[in-house]
Amino acid sequence: MLLKLPLLPSRNGLVSRLCLIGWMSFVSSTVGAKSPLIIAHRGASGYLPEHTLAAKAAAHAMGADFLEQDLVLSKDNVAVVLHDIYLDTITDVASKFPDRKRTDGRYYALDFTLAELKQLTVSERFNPKTGLAVFSNRFPVRQGAFQITTFEEELQLIQGLNRSTGKQVGIYPEIKAPAWHRREGRDLSKVVLAVLDRYGYRTKNDAVYLQCFEFAETRRLRNELGYAGRLLQLLGSGANNDDLRSPSGLQKIAQVADGIGPALSDLAVGQTNGAYQVTDLVARAHALKLAVHPYTVRADDLPKYARSLDDLHRILLVEAKVDGVFTDFPDRTAAFVRAMATNVSQHPTLPLLLAHAHNDYQHARPLLDALDAGFCSVEADIWLMDGQLLVAHDRKDVTPERTLQSLYLEPLRERIRANGGRVFREVPTVTLMIDVKSKAATTYAVLREVLANYRDVLTEFTGTNTTPRALTAILSGNRPFEIVATESVRYVALDGRLADLDTKVSPHLFPLISDNWQQQFNWRGRGSFPEHERIKLQQLVKRAHEQGCRVRFWGVPDEPAGWHELNSAGVDVIGTDDLSGLAKFLTSTE
C-alpha cells in the first residue's frame, strides 16, 4: 500500500491500521474544545501603564475575554483600581505628598481620599528606590497624564465599550489584602460586592470572576457574604498556599470556588535548555471541576524553559490544558488562541510524506491548499525587490503584498505554535523549498536575516550536525554555495544536483538532491517506462540514499504513470501541480 503516514523511520516503512486509528482518534478528541479565556492582566499592561483606562480600552480592542481589576480602598472608602496597597511604585505621590508616608517609608492608598488620589499621575511601574522601570522596554516611566481610576469608572468604561462594539468582555476583580484592610478597620469585600451588585454582576451567569489570594476571604465571600458569582482562589507562596495545592486543599477550594489561579511555576518546571515537565496540578483541579487560570504570561519575563512567548502559550494551552491565562500581552495571546481555533486538528488531514507542491504560490490559496491536501513540502519562488522577498514565478508578476513572510513563514509559524510545535502533529518536520530567482548572493543576504527571525521553528544546520525543527528550509535555484557552505550556523540547507554526489556531499549541506528529469531520462509518460531507464533511476536513488540524501526530480510527467515510477523507485519527494490528483494517488493506490 502506498499510504504514507507520519513518523516513518524510512521512506518505505508501513504503519498499521491501529496507528492510523489512534492518530485520527486523537485529532477528533480535540474538536469542539472550549476556547481558553484571555484575561488581560492589569489591562494591556505590556504596552501601557497598568490599570489605567487606556490600558483597559486597549485590551478590550485586542480581543481579551476578561479585564482584570485589582482593588484597594481609599480613605473615604471608595474602591480604586491599584495592584498594591502602596502608591509609590506607580505614581508621583512622593513628590506631591512627601509628608504622607508611614513609618515604614511607604505611601498607602488608604491614607488618601479619592480627591487626593486623583491629583496623582500614574506611571509605568518603577522601583521607588532607584526610579528605574521594572520592565525597561515598556511604556516610558513618568510619561503621559494617566490617573488612578475607581472601580465604578472602569465598569462604566467596559460596559460602554461592550455596548458600542457589540462585544461581551467580562471583568475579573481581585480583593487585595482583605485581612490587612480589616485590621485597618475597613471591609473591602463588602464595598466591592455592593459595586458589583449595582452594575449587575451577581451570579455565575454574569461575565465576572472574583478572585482573592486569601482562602479565608474566599470562603467568607461565599458562605458569610453570600456572593453567588464565580470565585477563583489564587495560589501564592507560603505554607498556607502550599496546603491549598495538596489534594485535600483543592477539595476545600472546590467546596466554595469555581477555579484556581496558580503561578506559572506551579504548572511546569524546567531548565534553560528548553527541557521541562508539566505538573499534574491542572489534571487534579479538573477532576474537581475547577477551572485553571494561571498568572502571568509576559513576553519580557519568560520562564527559563520557554524559548519564546508562543512556546509558553503552547506549553500552557496545549500541553498543560489550562482554561485561560492572565497575560500582559492580550493581543499576542489572542492571536495564538485564534490559531488554535483554526488548528489542523479540527480539519483532519492525512499527512503525505512524499507530496511536494511545485510552484505552490500559483494555487488559489498558497500554502493552505497544499496543507489541506496533506502535502509535507511546498515550493516558493522568490525575487529580491526593494529589500523585500517577493513570491512569483516571473519578475513581472511580483506584487508588494505577496512576501515570503506573509504567504509562508508567518502562517507556518502560527500553525506550528498552535499545533503542539509541528505543522502536522505526527510529522517531525515539513519542507519549505525556496527557489531563488534573483541574484544569489544579494538575495541570500536578505533571506538569511529573514530566516533568523524564525529560528524558533526552523531546522538548524552546522557543518557536521542537523537539529531538526518543525520547518526545514531548503534553498534551490540560484544558490550561493560558497557563502552557505562556510557558515557555522544556518537555518537553510541547499538543494543539490546529481553531479554533487560525485563530491561526496554532506547531507547537512545537501539533504536533498534534485535534478531535471528531462535531462536524465527520455521517457515522457507515453507507453511503458524503458527498463534500462528504470534501472538507472533506481541506481541514482540508491546512490543518493547511501550518502544520506533524499531525492527529487522536476519535469517528471505530472500524472499517475510518472508518480508510479517515482514511487516504485524509492524517490523521496514527488512534485506536482495537481494537488488533489497526487493526494488521491498516494492515499488510494495499491
N, C-alpha and C positions, 0 to 999 in steps of 0.2 A: 504494500500500500504506500502511496506517495504522500500521505498526510504528514506534514512537518510540524511537530509540536515543540514547545519551548523546553529549555534545559536539556538539550540533547548533547552529550559529550562529543559525539561525532556526527558528521553530516548524515550518514545513513542509519543512525540509530532509530529504533522504533519505540513508541510509547504505548503502553497498554490502554485499553478502553477505560480501565479503572482510573488511570491518571487523568484522562480527559474528563471523566465524570466528576472526579474530585475538583478539578480546576473550575469547571462550569458551576459546580455547587457553591464554591467559594465566591464566584462572581455573583451568582444570584442572591447569595445571602447579604450582599451589600446594597442591593437595590431597595430603594424606598427608605433608607435610613434617615432619621431625623437630622436636619442640618444643625451643626453646632452653633451655639449662640456667640455672637461677637459683642463683648462687653467693653465699652470704651472706658479704660482706666483713667479716671480723673478727666475724661474727655479725650480729645485728640492731643494728649499731653506730650507726645513725641514731636509735635510741631508748634504748639502754643502753650503759654503758661497754664499750668494745671488749674482745673476747677474755675476757669474764667468762662463767661458766657460765650466768648469767641471760641474757646476750645470745645465747648459742648455743641455749638452750632456746626462747627467743622466736622465733628464726629457724627453728628446726625446726617450730614450730607455724604459722609464717607461710607455709609452703609452699616453703621453699628445697629445692633438689635436692642441694646440697653446702654444707658449712660449712667455712670457711677456718680454718687454724691456722698462724700464724707462729711459728717455733720457734727458740729460742736455748738455750744451755746454762747451767746453774747451776755454782757452784764444785765441787759434788760430782757433776758430770756427769749431771745429770737434765735431760731436755728439758722446757722450760717454754714456755707459750704467751704470747709477747710480740711485738709488732710490731717493736721495736727491740732492739738490744743494750744500750740505755740504760734506766734506770728512772725518771729524773727528770721525764718528761713525762706519766706516768700514775699515779705513786704518791707517797706521803709520805716517800720514802726520805731526802730532805734533812733532815727534822726528826727522824727516828728514828735515822739513822746519819750524822750530819753530818760525821764524820771519815773516811768511807769513799770519798770521791770521789778520782778520779785527778788527775794534774797538769793535765789539760785541764779540770778542773772538773766532769766528768761522772761519774755513778754507773753502773757496769756490772753487769749481771746476773751475769756470770761471776765477779765478786768476792764473791758472796753464796751461802751454802749454801741449800738448799731450805728448811730450817727458818727461816733468816733472811728469805728471800723471803716466807714465809707470815706474817711479822709485819707486812708492809706492807699498807696499804689502797689498793686500786686506785680510781682516779678517772676521770671523763671526761677526755679528753686536754686538756692545757693547755700554755701557753708557760711553761717553767720560769723565764724571766727576769721575766715580767710577772705570772704567775699567772693570766692570763686564759684562758678557754676558747678552743680553736681554732674550735669551732662554737658560737656564742653561744646558739642556740636548742635545743640538745640537752640531754641529762640534765645537771643541775647539777653543777658541779665540786665535788669533796670532799664529796659526799653519798652516803650508803649505806655498806655494810660488805662491799664486794667484795674478793675475794682473787685473787692470781696462782694459776693452775692449772697442773698438769703436763699433758703430752701424754696420758699414760695416764688421768688423771682425766677429761679431756674425751672420750676414746674410750669410756670406760665410760658416760658420760652419753649419748652419741649412740647407742651400741648398746642401751642400756637403753630409750631413747625409741623407737628403731626397734621393739623388741620389744613395748612397751606400746601403741604406736599402730598397728602394722602397716605403717608406712612403711619405706622403704629409702633414707634420706638418707645421702649419701656424705660423705667427708672430703676436704679439699683442703689438705694441709700444705705449707708453704714452708720450705726450707732457707735460713735467713737468714745472710748474711755468712759463708759457709763458709771462704773464704780467710783472713779475719780470725781465725776460730776456730782454724784450723790454725797460724797464726802465734803464737797463744796456747798452742799445744801440745794442742789438742783437735780431735777429729774428729766434728763434729756429724752428718754424714751417716750414719756408722756407727751412732751412737746411735739416730737416727730410724729407720733401716731395721730395727734389732733390735726396736723397739717395734711397727712396722708388721707385722713377721712374727709377733710374739706375738699380735696381735689379728686376724690373718687377712687382712691387706691385702698380697697378694703378686703378683697377676697383673693383666692387663688386663681380666679378668672381674670383678674386685673393684671396689667403689664407691670408688675413690680416684684422684685426680690428685696427683702430687708435682711441685712447682714450684720454680724457682730462677731468679734473675737472672743468675748467673754461668754462662756456657756451658761453661767448663772443668769445672765441677762437674756440670752436667747430663750431659756426656759421660762423666765419671768414674762417675756413678751407674749409667749403663747398661753401659759397657764394662769398668770395673775392679771395681766393687762388685756387678755382676750383677743390678741391680734389674730385675724383669720386668714391673712395672706400668706404668701410663700416666705419661708425663713431659710437662711443659709448660715451655717456655722463655719466661720473662718477658723483655720488651724494655723496658729503661730508657733513660736518656740516656747520652751519651758515645760516643766513636769506635767502641769495640768493638761496642756495640749498634747503631750506625748500620750497621756492616758486616753484622750479622745480618739487617737489613731488606732488604738487597740480594738479587737473585736467587740469587747464589752462597751468601749467608749463609743464606737459607731452605732451600736444598738441604742445607747442613751440618746445620741443625737437624733436617730430615726424616730424616736418617740415624740419629738417636738418640732423637728426641722425637716425641710424638703431637700436639702443638699449640703455639701461641704465645699469649702474654698481652701484647698491646700496650697502650699508653696510649690513651685516647680520642683524643688529638691525632694519633695515627697513622692514624686511620680517617676522620676528617672535619676539614676546615679551613674556617673561615668567619668572618663578621663579625657585629657586634652587631645588624645589621638583619635577621638571620634567613637571609641568603644563605650557602650553604655548598656544599662539594663533597666527595663521598665519594671516598676514595683507592682505589687498586687493590690494597691490601695483602691484603684478605680473599680476593679472587679469586686472587691469586698463591699464597697459602697453601693455599687449597682445591685448586688444581691439583696441589699436592704432597701432598694428603690430610692436611693439617694442620688441626686444629680451631683456632678463633679465639675466645678468651675475654678480652675487653678489661677494663681497670680504669680508673676506678671510677665507677659511677653514683651520684650524690649529688643529692638534691633541693635541698640548700642550697649546692651548689657546681657549678652547671651550666656547661658550655662556653658561651662568649658567643653562639654561633649558635643555641643551643637555647632556645626560648621557654618550655618547661615540661619537667617530668620526663618526661611521656609523649611529648613531641616528641622528646626524646633517645632514649627507648625505640624510637620509630618509626624514627628515623634509623639506629640500631644494628641493630635486629632485622629491620626490614622492608626498608630500603634497603641498608645495608651487608651484611646477611645473616650476621651473626656467629652462632656456635654456642652462645653463652652469655655472661653478663655477671657481673662482680663488682659487687655492689650493697650499699650501706649500708641500703637500704630494701627488704628482700626481699618484704614484703607487697605493696608497690605494683608492683614488677616482676612478681610472681606474678599480680596482677590483670590486668596488661597481657598477659601470656602466655596467661592463660585466655581473655581476649577474642580473642586471635589464634586460639585453638583453635576458637572458635565463629564465626570470621570468615565474612562473607558469601561469601568466595571458595570456601569449602567447600560452599556451597549455592547454586550459580549461579542467579541470577535476572536476567531482562532488565529493566532499569530502564524505567519508563513515565513519560515526562516530563509527560504531561497528567493523570495519575491523582492524584486527591485523596481521601483517606479522610475523609469527613464524619462528625463525631461518632465519631472513631476509638476513643475510650476505651470505647465500648459493645461492641466486639468481644471475643471470648474472651481474646485476648492483645493488649492495647493496644500499639500501635506495631509489635510483632513480626509480627502477621498482615499488616499493610499492607506492611512492608518485604519480607516473604517473597513477597508478590504483585508486588513491583517498584514500589510507589507512591512517588512523589517528593515528595508533600505529604501532611501529616496535620494533623488539627484536634483541639485540646483546649479544652474549655470550663473556665474556672476561676472559683472563688469564693474571696474572701479571708475566712478564718475563723480567729480567734485567731492572727493573724500568719502563717498558712500559706496557700499557694496550693493549694487542693484541687480535684481534677478531677471534675466531674459535670455533667450537663445541668441538673438541678434542685437547689436548695439542700437539699431533704430527702434527697437521695441521697448527700451528701458523707460520706466516711469518712476518718479521720485518716491512714491509711497511703497513700492514693492522692493523692500530691502531684505537682505538675508536675515536680519534680526526679526523683522515684523512677520515675514512669511514662515520662517523655520525656527530660529533659535529661541525666540520668546515663547511661542506656543508649545514647543517641545519641552522647554524647561518648566513651564507652568503645568503641563501634563505630568511630567516626571515627579514634580513636587507633590502633586495631588494624588498620585497613583502609587504611593509607597516606595518612591525612589526609582521607578522604572517607567518606560514608555508602555510596555506590556508587562503586566505583573510577573509573568513567569519567564520572561526573556531578559537575560542579564544586560544585553546591550543591543541597540539598533544603530544602523549606519546612516550618516548624512554625508553623501558624496558631493563635494563642492568642486565643480568644473570651472576652472579659471579661464575666462575668455580674453581678458585684457592682459597687459604685460605682467609677467610672472613676479618679478621682484617687488615692484611698487604695489601691486595688488596684495601680495602676501604681507607686506609691511603693515598694511591696514588690517588685513584679516587676522593677523597674529594678535593685534591689540583687541580686536573684537572678541575673538575666541577666549582670550584671557578673562574676560568678564563672565564667561560661562564655565569656568574651570570646575565649579562645584558639580556639574553634570557630565563633563567631557572626560573621556578616557585620556590618561596621561602617558606619554611616551618618553623614554630616555634611550640612550644608545643600546642598552642591554636589558631593558625591562619595560613591560607594559602594565599599567594599573587600570584595569577595566572599570568604566563607569557606565551610566545608563545610555550615553550617546557617544558614538565613535565617529569623529570627523576624518574623512579621507579626501586628500587633495588630488584632483585629476586635471586634465587639460594642460594648461601652461604651468608647469610645476618648477619652482625654484629649487632644484635638487641640492645644489651646493649649500644654500642657506639653511634649508631644513635639516640636512644631514649633519650639520655642525652644531645644531642647537642642543644644549644639555638637557633641557626640559621643554617639551612642546605639547600642544593639545591637538595636533593633527599628524596623520601619517600620510604616506604617499601611495598613490595608485601606480603600481609598477607595470612593466611591459614584459612580454615573454623573453625579450633579449636580456632583461635584467637577471633572469635566472642563471645566465652564464657567469655572472659576477658573484654568485653565492650570496644573494641578498639577505639582509637581516629582516626577519618578519616584524621586528619592532619599527623598522623604517618602511618596509613594503609588506604590510599584512595582506594586501590584495594585489593580484596580478591580473591585469585586464589587457585585452587586445582586440583588434579588428577582425571579426570572423571572416570577412570577405578577402582579407589579405592572407589568411591561413588556409581557407577551405574554398572549394569551388561549388559545393552544394548550396542551392538557394531555396530548398524546400520542396522542389518538384521531384517526384519519383523517390526511389529509395536512397538513403544515405550510403554512399560508397563505403565498402568495408575498409579499404585502406585509409580513408579519411576518419572513419570511426576509430580505428586503431591509433591513428595519430592523435586524435582528440584525447583518448584515454591515456596515452603516454604523456601528453602535455599536462594533464590534470595530475597524474601520478608524480611527475617531476616537481610540480609546484607544491603539492602536499608534502613531499619529502623534505622540502625546505621550510615547511611551516606556513605556507602562504595559501590563501583562498584564491579561487579562480573565477573570472567573469569574462564574457565576450560581449561586444556590442556589434550591431549589424547582423545579428542572427535572424533567420526567418521568424517573424513575430507571430507565431501560430502554434497550435498543438504539436505539429510534427517537429518543429525546431525545439520547443520546450522539452519534448520527449527525449530527443537525442542528448541535450544538455544534462537533463536529469539522470539519464541512464549512464552517462559517462562520469558522473560524480561532480559536475560543475557546481560550485557553491552558491553562485549568485546568478539568477536568471532575470534579465531585464525585459521590460515590456512597456508599451504604451497602452495596452489593453488590460487595465487593472482587473476588471471582472472576469475576463477570459482566463487569465493566468491563475487567478484565485480559484476559479471553478476547476481548472485542470489540476492544480496541486491538491485540492481537497477531495476530489472525486475520482481521479483516475486510478485504476488498479494496475 
